[in-house]
Amino acid sequence: MSNTDKELKNVNRRQFIKGTASVAVAGLSTSMFANTVNASTLQTDWQAVSQSKNDKKFWQKVQKQFVLDKRTTYMNVGTTGSMPKHVLAEFNDNNKTVAKYPWDMDGKFGSWPYVSDMVSDIASGFGADPHEIILSRNTTDGMCSIINGLHFEEGDVILTTHHEHVAATSPMNIIKQRFGVNIVEVQLPVYTGSEPVSEDHYVKAFADALNDNDNVRLIVFSHITYKTGTTLPAKRICALANQYAVPTLVDGAHTVGMFDLDFHDIDCDFYAGSGHKWQCGPGATGILYVRDNATRLDEYWNDRVNPLWLINSSLSHAGYLGTQLQMQYIGNDNYPAKQALADSCKMWDEIGRHRIEDRVLHLGALCKSLLAEALPNAKFFSPNVKGLMSGLTTFNPFGFESSELLTEFRDRLRNDYGYIIRTTDFRLYKDDTVETHALRISTHLFHDEEDVKGLVNAIQELYEYMS
């Protein structure tokens, strides 16, 4: 056997655990798990449930899949979600299996399945091929792997926006200092209710920046800005970038699990998303999309011998394995967590991602319209406009008041009324020296219209009391 064959065999042996309801190890009798939850009994035949013509009953069935504390109404999914019951049970089972059989390298209990099997199960749900999907740790992991892995040189320019998360701004700051890359912020239009915004405004902002800057090597932007909850026209921005032969890296922390995504249709080069937020997987899970082994990067960056260095990999030297396996393999990993993410993704696929997106946007639109009626003097920063809206609603009931008042409002809303939301802050304009402060609400598939109405009533009552 050649050294190459030995190395590949060794890699395959070390890529273990798919861990479905059978709890992973081939050849084990079910009696060995007599003290664990039979997770398969918790699963739901969503194809059958979907036949119901009663939409309300359907979403009530969905709500029952979550173990959220019923003493509160959790509306901060934009920070972290909640695993469905069967995903949580399988996650626990798989952790027990790994604890009991930590390293089955001699094959005594059969072969362990591979992470590649998990990817094959879920890739089509994101409009991607399996060789394009890496199960990462989170959005930050994906963003850092790409930004720090690209072969930047002094004088290169990255176009980004003034509403990016530290998952993007931190690695961009590193390459700015390390390689002398220029980071240029695009002034995003920010909805304040005083003037209309449209997709055209966002596309024009990027077009102007491309025309005003030479040597643009990358565009980095959020599909949904976590600051305001505005959805950017990602497909149109990527199409614009392709006209200029500039690759795109999209921060999709708030779209994976909220939107019905089709990465091929968006036509970005890289897309990094969270598994623990709207997708309701466990912590430290995410999805990284690398378009077609990054082959277009070779075309756009043809003056660089190796445009993308696989810095976050134990197999960066093994190019014959392919980009997906190289980037997926980082030594010992949390395989039960990755399987739990895959299981959550499969549940979303069975329900129907388009159906989930419609539900989330319906509740988000309802939240925005009811708040506007209840608080006519409030400032809203999330457009209630088709194509630009999301399941995030960002607003300030007091106009432009300070963060201290909003922090008190947030805490009293939870302590006195049981609704959990969060505060946020951002610059309205990129040259602002003072932050604008707001509250942020997340509406998701385990909420309903009554949750939204109850929240708005509580906000209105608390606002009148504190004003």
Disulfide bonds with the S-S distance in Angstrom:
none
